[in-house]
Amino acid sequence: MAPPKSRISGHSKRAQYSVFTGYLLAALGAILGAALLALSLWQPSTFSELRGGAQDLAEPAGEATAVVRDNRNGIWDSITAYFRAGSQNAELREEVEIARIRLAEAEAVAQENERLKSLLSLSESEVEPIAVSRLVGSSASSSRRFAYISVGASDGVRVGMPVRSARGVVGRVLETARGTSRVLLLTDSESVLPVRRASDETVAFAEGRGDGLLRIRLINLGLNPLEPGDLFVTSGVGGYYRPGVAVAILTETTPDGGIARLVADPSATDFVSIEPIWQPEAVAGAEIPAEQGFGE
């Protein structure tokens, strides 16, 4: 039997045309791409408008993507910060506590330096002190105000000697033992000290009230010239205290003088100096009150 005659079906022709068209389009695309590439290399500015237009079209999409990325990063950072907040707070509390400790230490060092400077100024005062001592205690009885120092007769301390701190007068020696002494404070109800206003020659007496304050009583009665804030110093009258040592600052006025607070508060005083009597000959015949025993 003879073989059938070969024929190209219509379907095969369409396939061949499709393949041919594909090759043709690919060739044209390659040629066009090569031409555009050559043109862009030769004239780079030719497609600038096209590139700009494409960027303008892509800009909203890029901005939206950036916003999503930022929000995602913000949410992640918030979650991370939430879980780390506890440990961070603990670290901050520890740092604050350490800072407080360091600050307290610095304040303590500053106070110690101030105390040492005050002690040095006591040793280098205009009058060479008989001794420098710590104020070791004070009485707590109603109107009587005594203090005790750790130096006595064996150190050269005698009854009547002024006792002062770096700020001003504290009192005077009332009684001595071999290694200790009792001091009559200016605030004692039996203490009377001649003073004058530092700005002029207005003279007065500073009398203890037994409550930590002094009563300033003017000698010359009449129009009261005193004002709150006036500083009173020793006048030198009586011979016990040298003149010009700070005593008190006026806080309020009264018809015959005023009320004043001590410049040298014994409760805030660590060290005191015991000075010689300023004019021993003036007090040689004066009667110095004597107290019996240290128990009062």
C-alpha positions as CSV (number, residue, x, y, z in Angstrom):
1,M,0.0,0.0,0.0
2,A,1.3,3.3,-1.0
3,P,2.0,5.8,2.0
4,P,-0.4,8.7,2.4
5,K,0.5,12.0,0.9
6,S,2.1,14.4,3.5
7,R,0.1,17.5,4.1
8,I,0.7,20.6,6.4
9,S,-2.5,21.1,8.4
10,G,-3.8,24.6,9.2
11,H,-3.0,24.1,12.9
12,S,0.7,23.5,12.0
13,K,0.8,26.6,9.9
14,R,-0.6,28.7,12.8
15,A,2.0,27.3,15.1
16,Q,4.8,28.1,12.6
17,Y,3.4,31.7,12.2
18,S,3.4,32.1,16.0
19,V,6.9,30.9,16.4
20,F,8.0,33.2,13.5
21,T,6.2,36.1,15.0
22,G,7.8,35.5,18.4
23,Y,11.3,35.4,16.9
24,L,10.5,38.6,14.9
25,L,9.3,40.4,18.0
26,A,12.2,39.2,20.0
27,A,14.6,40.4,17.3
28,L,12.8,43.8,17.1
29,G,12.9,44.1,20.9
30,A,16.6,43.4,21.0
31,I,17.2,45.9,18.3
32,L,15.1,48.5,20.0
33,G,16.8,47.9,23.4
34,A,20.2,48.1,21.8
35,A,19.2,51.4,20.1
36,L,17.8,52.8,23.4
37,L,20.9,51.7,25.3
38,A,23.1,53.4,22.7
39,L,21.0,56.5,22.8
40,S,21.1,56.7,26.6
41,L,24.9,56.3,26.6
42,W,25.2,58.9,23.9
43,Q,22.6,61.4,25.2
44,P,22.0,60.6,28.9
45,S,19.5,63.5,29.3
46,T,17.2,62.2,26.6
47,F,15.2,60.0,29.1
48,S,15.4,62.3,32.1
49,E,11.7,63.3,31.7
50,L,10.7,59.7,31.4
51,R,12.6,58.8,34.5
52,G,11.2,61.7,36.4
53,G,7.7,60.7,35.4
54,A,8.3,57.2,36.5
55,Q,9.6,58.4,39.9
56,D,6.6,60.6,40.4
57,L,4.3,57.6,39.6
58,A,6.3,55.4,42.1
59,E,6.5,58.0,44.8
60,P,3.1,57.4,46.6
61,A,3.8,53.7,46.7
62,G,7.3,54.3,48.1
63,E,5.9,56.7,50.7
64,A,3.3,54.2,51.8
65,T,5.9,51.5,52.1
66,A,8.1,53.8,54.2
67,V,5.2,54.6,56.5
68,V,4.4,51.0,57.0
69,R,8.1,50.3,57.7
70,D,8.3,53.1,60.3
71,N,5.1,52.0,62.0
72,R,6.4,48.5,62.2
73,N,9.7,49.6,63.7
74,G,7.8,51.9,66.2
75,I,5.6,49.0,67.3
76,W,8.6,46.7,67.7
77,D,10.5,49.4,69.7
78,S,7.5,49.9,71.9
79,I,7.2,46.2,72.6
80,T,10.9,45.9,73.3
81,A,10.9,49.0,75.6
82,Y,7.9,47.6,77.5
83,F,9.7,44.3,78.3
84,R,13.0,46.2,79.2
85,A,11.3,48.8,81.3
86,G,11.5,46.8,84.5
87,S,15.3,46.2,84.3
88,Q,15.9,49.8,83.3
89,N,13.9,51.1,86.2
90,A,15.9,48.9,88.6
91,E,19.1,50.1,87.1
92,L,18.0,53.8,87.4
93,R,16.9,53.3,91.0
94,E,20.3,51.8,91.8
95,E,22.1,54.7,90.1
96,V,20.0,57.3,92.0
97,E,20.7,55.6,95.3
98,I,24.4,55.5,94.6
99,A,24.3,59.2,93.6
100,R,22.5,60.0,96.9
101,I,25.2,58.2,98.8
102,R,28.0,60.0,97.0
103,L,26.2,63.3,97.6
104,A,25.8,62.6,101.3
105,E,29.5,61.7,101.5
106,A,30.5,64.9,99.7
107,E,28.3,66.9,102.1
108,A,30.0,65.1,105.1
109,V,33.4,65.9,103.7
110,A,32.5,69.5,103.2
111,Q,31.1,69.8,106.8
112,E,34.3,68.1,108.1
113,N,36.4,70.6,106.2
114,E,34.3,73.5,107.6
115,R,34.7,72.1,111.1
116,L,38.5,71.8,110.7
117,K,38.7,75.3,109.3
118,S,36.7,76.6,112.3
119,L,39.0,74.7,114.7
120,L,42.1,76.2,112.9
121,S,40.6,79.7,113.2
122,L,40.2,79.1,117.0
123,S,43.9,78.3,117.3
124,E,44.8,81.3,115.2
125,S,42.6,83.9,116.8
126,E,43.9,87.3,117.9
127,V,44.3,86.1,121.5
128,E,46.2,82.9,122.0
129,P,43.7,80.5,123.6
130,I,44.4,78.7,126.9
131,A,43.0,75.5,125.4
132,V,40.8,74.1,122.7
133,S,38.2,71.5,123.6
134,R,35.2,69.7,122.4
135,L,31.9,70.7,123.9
136,V,31.0,67.3,125.5
137,G,27.6,67.9,126.9
138,S,25.0,70.3,128.3
139,S,22.4,70.4,131.0
140,A,18.7,69.8,130.4
141,S,17.3,71.5,133.5
142,S,14.5,74.1,133.1
143,S,16.0,77.6,133.1
144,R,19.7,76.7,133.8
145,R,21.9,76.3,130.8
146,F,25.3,74.7,131.4
147,A,27.8,73.0,129.1
148,Y,30.8,70.8,129.9
149,I,34.3,70.8,128.3
150,S,37.0,68.2,128.5
151,V,39.8,70.5,129.8
152,G,40.2,71.7,133.4
153,A,42.6,73.2,135.9
154,S,45.4,70.9,134.9
155,D,45.2,72.5,131.4
156,G,45.4,76.1,132.8
157,V,41.6,76.7,132.7
158,R,40.4,79.1,135.4
159,V,37.0,80.3,136.6
160,G,35.7,83.3,134.7
161,M,37.6,82.6,131.4
162,P,35.5,83.3,128.2
163,V,34.5,80.4,126.1
164,R,33.9,81.0,122.4
165,S,33.5,79.1,119.1
166,A,34.6,80.2,115.7
167,R,31.3,82.1,115.3
168,G,31.2,84.0,118.6
169,V,30.8,83.9,122.4
170,V,29.4,80.7,124.0
171,G,29.7,81.6,127.7
172,R,32.3,81.6,130.4
173,V,33.9,79.0,132.7
174,L,31.8,78.7,135.9
175,E,33.6,75.8,137.7
176,T,36.7,73.7,137.1
177,A,37.9,70.3,138.0
178,R,41.2,68.7,137.2
179,G,40.3,67.5,133.7
180,T,36.9,69.0,133.0
181,S,35.1,72.3,133.5
182,R,31.5,73.6,133.6
183,V,30.5,76.5,131.4
184,L,27.8,79.0,132.1
185,L,26.1,79.5,128.7
186,L,24.9,82.9,127.6
187,T,21.3,81.6,127.5
188,D,21.3,80.7,131.2
189,S,18.8,82.8,133.2
190,E,21.7,84.0,135.5
191,S,23.9,85.1,132.6
192,V,24.3,88.9,131.9
193,L,26.7,90.1,129.3
194,P,27.5,93.8,128.4
195,V,27.1,94.3,124.7
196,R,26.9,97.0,122.1
197,R,25.4,97.2,118.6
198,A,28.1,96.6,116.0
199,S,27.1,99.5,113.8
200,D,27.4,102.1,116.5
201,E,27.9,102.6,120.3
202,T,24.4,101.7,121.4
203,V,25.1,99.8,124.6
204,A,22.9,97.2,126.3
205,F,22.9,94.0,128.4
206,A,22.3,90.6,126.9
207,E,20.4,88.6,129.5
208,G,19.8,84.9,129.2
209,R,16.1,83.8,129.1
210,G,16.7,80.0,129.7
211,D,14.9,79.2,126.4
212,G,17.8,79.4,124.0
213,L,17.3,83.2,123.3
214,L,18.7,86.4,124.7
215,R,16.9,89.5,125.9
216,I,18.6,92.7,124.8
217,R,17.9,95.4,127.4
218,L,19.0,98.9,126.5
219,I,20.8,100.9,129.2
220,N,19.5,104.3,127.9
221,L,15.7,104.1,127.8
222,G,13.7,106.2,125.4
223,L,13.1,105.8,121.7
224,N,14.2,102.3,120.8
225,P,16.7,102.6,117.9
226,L,17.1,98.8,117.4
227,E,15.9,97.0,114.3
228,P,15.6,93.3,113.5
229,G,18.9,92.1,112.0
230,D,21.1,94.2,114.2
231,L,24.3,92.4,115.3
232,F,25.5,92.8,118.9
233,V,29.1,92.2,120.0
234,T,30.9,92.3,123.3
235,S,31.6,95.8,124.6
236,G,34.5,94.8,126.9
237,V,32.8,96.3,129.9
238,G,33.4,94.2,133.0
239,G,36.8,92.9,131.9
240,Y,35.9,89.3,131.2
241,Y,35.4,89.4,127.4
242,R,37.5,91.3,124.9
243,P,35.5,93.7,122.9
244,G,34.2,93.1,119.4
245,V,33.3,89.4,119.6
246,A,30.0,88.5,118.0
247,V,27.2,87.6,120.5
248,A,23.7,87.8,119.0
249,I,21.4,89.0,116.2
250,L,18.2,90.8,117.0
251,T,15.1,89.0,115.8
252,E,12.3,91.3,117.2
253,T,12.1,94.6,119.1
254,T,10.5,95.3,122.5
255,P,9.9,98.7,124.3
256,D,13.1,98.5,126.2
257,G,15.3,96.6,123.6
258,G,14.5,93.3,121.9
259,I,14.8,89.5,121.6
260,A,17.9,88.0,119.9
261,R,19.2,84.7,118.9
262,L,22.8,83.5,119.5
263,V,25.4,83.7,116.8
264,A,27.2,80.7,118.3
265,D,24.5,78.2,119.1
266,P,25.9,75.7,121.6
267,S,23.8,72.8,120.2
268,A,25.5,73.3,116.8
269,T,29.0,73.8,118.2
270,D,31.6,71.0,118.3
271,F,34.8,72.8,119.4
272,V,35.4,75.8,121.6
273,S,38.4,77.8,122.7
274,I,39.0,78.9,126.3
275,E,40.6,82.4,126.2
276,P,42.3,84.2,129.1
277,I,40.3,86.9,130.9
278,W,40.7,90.1,128.9
279,Q,41.4,92.4,131.9
280,P,42.3,90.3,135.0
281,E,42.9,93.3,137.1
282,A,39.4,94.6,136.5
283,V,37.8,91.3,137.7
284,A,40.3,90.6,140.5
285,G,37.9,91.9,143.1
286,A,34.7,90.8,141.4
287,E,32.7,88.0,142.9
288,I,32.2,85.1,140.6
289,P,29.2,82.9,141.4
290,A,30.2,79.4,142.5
291,E,28.1,76.3,141.9
292,Q,28.4,73.2,144.0
293,G,29.1,70.1,142.1
294,F,28.5,69.1,138.5
295,G,25.1,67.5,139.1
296,E,22.9,70.6,138.7
